[in-house]
Amino acid sequence: MPALETFLQAIVNGLVLGSFYALIALGYTMIFGVIKLLNFAHGDVYMVGAFVGFGALSLVSGVFGAGWTGLFIAILISMVAVGFLGVIIQRVAYQPMLSAPRLSILITALAVSLVLQNGALSLTDGKYTAFRTDLGFGGFEFGRLFISHQAIVLVATAAVLMIALEFFVSRTMYGRAMRAVSIDKDMCRLLGINVNRVVAITFLIGSALAAAAGTMAGAYYGSIWYFMGFLIGLKAFTAAVIGGIGSITGAMLGGLILGMLESFGTQIPWIGSEWKDVFTFAILILVLVFKPTGLLGKSEVERM
Amino acid sequence: MNTSTGRSANFIDRLYAFFDSPRRQTLLLVVIVAVMALAPLVMGRYMTTIMTNALLYVVLALGLNIVVGYAGLLDLGYAAFFAVGAYSIGILTVQFDWNFWLAIPPALVAACLAGVIIGGPTLRLRSDYLAIVTLGFGEIVRFGARNLEITGRATGLSNIPEPNFFGYVISSYVDFYYIFLLLAVAAVIASHRLYHSRLGRAWLYVRHDEDAAEAMGINRVRVKLAAYVTGSVFGAFGGIFFAANLGAISPESFSFEQSVLVLMAVILGGMGKIPGVILGAFIIILGPELLRDLGELRLLLFAVVMLLIMLLRPSGIWPERRH
């Protein structure tokens, strides 16, 4: 039955796309939750993650090969390195701005985004870089339905990372501190919580997740370039908003919903792939107009 | 090091204070406009073209300043208004063979409609959500332009006729320099009048405290919508003459980056402050040009400089003082 296969293929594609969105959306949501900043540079952190992962893979491939082990180690290296990059960005660009007008810190975030993008542009000459792995193009075939190995590992890795994050936030001391800081920063400071460290950890984790997503995207799509973070960053943000920005479960849910919507959106005859992105933003606007706090968000009144 | 930066900030502050008096400002403005009007006589073609672009940005930034600086509504999709103006002119003159000047009123109406469409749903939202909805609208307009037949899809529209002014064909780069200078001066005057108008004060109140403003009898919805519509008219004027100047438009001229650059001009210079915004527009356009010798690194360096400016002067270089 071709219709069923098309349907299942759309679900698979949606899951893969959704995992990317969800991993990046988590960073957006955590950072927004803790310091109320829309970190517009987050999509570019994802891009940097892809390039660091690429570099790490070529470093370790001599020892571990460019197969699963090599890729896994590359992802880990990228997560650590880019995680610390996130902390540096926060310390240098955002920390001094916390008491400045809300718009200024937003512009700073845009400036950081430009720095990362143009830094990558200068280093790579703006060319697409082939991200080669030895994973091949194998996978499972069920009639016309095709699930690549990469897709399976990617979705599984994303799921593991998200479960680990959920555990971290709900069970560990720093996770608890993070939730407390997101509610009332000043009260936390009075109670002796090292707010700066909590914010740094938030950036560390958020950036590391984006780096993981970036490296995996490189392996999945086979090429990376300096501008890859822009649109996916916007979409991940959309995912975070759909789920309710500030909510971690919401970000995961939003990512999956957006991935599915996009995947199915391209199947609708009169929408087609050209209109895919319009579709995303139309959904974003509808969600915001009818349920401004997103699906799982708490209502809060926020001013500029 | 600390003391020296402190002293220089003081010096800058005193400089601003000196130019804060309205009379000195008007005088300065007249001098600047006179210099600008004579400038093409000495500037080469390259420099004149860049200055034309900077003047276009002055118009755009002043328009966005009304939305962001006056009314406090963060708009990340301002390029959409710019696009509506440019595409309206393009479609009417290229696809329907309209006269350029006759096509201006419909283009402005289209921009006002876009303002109402974008403003409508956003009135319910606040701050960050608002930013994201405007961003979404901006992208929808661009993707729409890229996929519709009438907008020429990805290639855009070309052969937009040069405007004919009572027999004089406006075509050379110097002509367009003067057109944009005229537009910029008109934008400054309009901004100034709006700032001191009843509506301008209403924007100020809504920006500071929406609920209190409403309690005082200000129609919050109407006031915000007015900001969007006014901003869109500025943007559309920019777009109309941008299309006429280049003779060709494509969807990529109206990307998110464009919106961001205009917003940066506003915030870098100092939101709500007309001279600040003009300064910001010039920095945004001339900055990368001055760094052109650095080749690929220039945008990187520019971004770093911008970051530094924000870190040292979070409210912009020439911030607003009225509280």
Chai-1 contact restraints between the chains, C-beta under 6 A:
chainA,res_idxA,chainB,res_idxB,connection_type,confidence,min_distance_angstrom,max_distance_angstrom,comment,restraint_id
A,L38,B,D128,contact,1.0,0.0,6.0,A-B,restraint_1
A,P96,B,L311,contact,1.0,0.0,6.0,A-B,restraint_2
A,A100,B,P314,contact,1.0,0.0,6.0,A-B,restraint_3
A,P101,B,S315,contact,1.0,0.0,6.0,A-B,restraint_4
A,L103,B,I267,contact,1.0,0.0,6.0,A-B,restraint_5
A,S104,B,M310,contact,1.0,0.0,6.0,A-B,restraint_6
A,S104,B,P314,contact,1.0,0.0,6.0,A-B,restraint_7
A,I107,B,I267,contact,1.0,0.0,6.0,A-B,restraint_8
A,I107,B,M310,contact,1.0,0.0,6.0,A-B,restraint_9
A,T108,B,M310,contact,1.0,0.0,6.0,A-B,restraint_10
A,L110,B,V260,contact,1.0,0.0,6.0,A-B,restraint_11
A,A111,B,A303,contact,1.0,0.0,6.0,A-B,restraint_12
A,A111,B,M306,contact,1.0,0.0,6.0,A-B,restraint_13
A,A111,B,L307,contact,1.0,0.0,6.0,A-B,restraint_14
A,L114,B,A303,contact,1.0,0.0,6.0,A-B,restraint_15
A,V115,B,A303,contact,1.0,0.0,6.0,A-B,restraint_16
A,V115,B,V304,contact,1.0,0.0,6.0,A-B,restraint_17
A,N118,B,L299,contact,1.0,0.0,6.0,A-B,restraint_18
A,N118,B,L300,contact,1.0,0.0,6.0,A-B,restraint_19
A,N118,B,A303,contact,1.0,0.0,6.0,A-B,restraint_20
A,G119,B,L300,contact,1.0,0.0,6.0,A-B,restraint_21
A,S122,B,E296,contact,1.0,0.0,6.0,A-B,restraint_22
A,S122,B,L297,contact,1.0,0.0,6.0,A-B,restraint_23
A,S122,B,L300,contact,1.0,0.0,6.0,A-B,restraint_24
A,E274,B,N147,contact,1.0,0.0,6.0,A-B,restraint_25
A,D277,B,F143,contact,1.0,0.0,6.0,A-B,restraint_26
A,V278,B,I140,contact,1.0,0.0,6.0,A-B,restraint_27
A,V278,B,F143,contact,1.0,0.0,6.0,A-B,restraint_28
A,F281,B,G136,contact,1.0,0.0,6.0,A-B,restraint_29
A,F281,B,E139,contact,1.0,0.0,6.0,A-B,restraint_30
A,F281,B,I140,contact,1.0,0.0,6.0,A-B,restraint_31
A,L284,B,G136,contact,1.0,0.0,6.0,A-B,restraint_32
A,I285,B,V133,contact,1.0,0.0,6.0,A-B,restraint_33
A,I285,B,G136,contact,1.0,0.0,6.0,A-B,restraint_34
A,L288,B,Y129,contact,1.0,0.0,6.0,A-B,restraint_35
A,L288,B,V133,contact,1.0,0.0,6.0,A-B,restraint_36
A,V289,B,P121,contact,1.0,0.0,6.0,A-B,restraint_37
A,P292,B,L125,contact,1.0,0.0,6.0,A-B,restraint_38
A,P292,B,Y129,contact,1.0,0.0,6.0,A-B,restraint_39
A,E302,B,R126,contact,1.0,0.0,6.0,A-B,restraint_40
A,E302,B,S127,contact,1.0,0.0,6.0,A-B,restraint_41
A,M304,B,G72,contact,1.0,0.0,6.0,A-B,restraint_42
A,M304,B,S127,contact,1.0,0.0,6.0,A-B,restraint_43
